[in-house]
Amino acid sequence: MAQSVKNKIKVGCKAIDYEQCQHFINAFNIIGKKWNGLIISSLCDGEYMRFKDLASCVEACSDRVLVERLKELERENIIKRLVDEKTKIISYSLTKKGEELRPVFDQIHGWADKWE
């Protein structure tokens, strides 16, 4: 009896159950959400960035939405929020999990430059 392809998707050259690639979908739901990719990419370029610096990197994003995205990325343990005890200046940087995205974003930038 033929197996149903209703819940199958194609990954590479083989069809797999949708449930088996949920982790892949979850990853794209995070990094593919509007502004998240630019935020992560901006943090890949520097060690620490203040809110105003991030805001200048994603100019079309409102401050309210940027705050939401930063909180979301912090909850996902992709970025960390740092507060200087003396100056109370807040900055953001990538966590170890976020740092592991650096080569992924390098590849995406290379692909985008090639096919622009």
ABEGO torsion letter per residue (X at the ends): XBBBAAABBBBEABBBBAAAAAAAAAAAAAAABBGAAAAAAAAAABABBBAAAAAAABAABBAAAAAAAAAAAAAAGABBBBBBAAAGBBBBBBBAAAAAAAAAAAAAAAAAAAAX
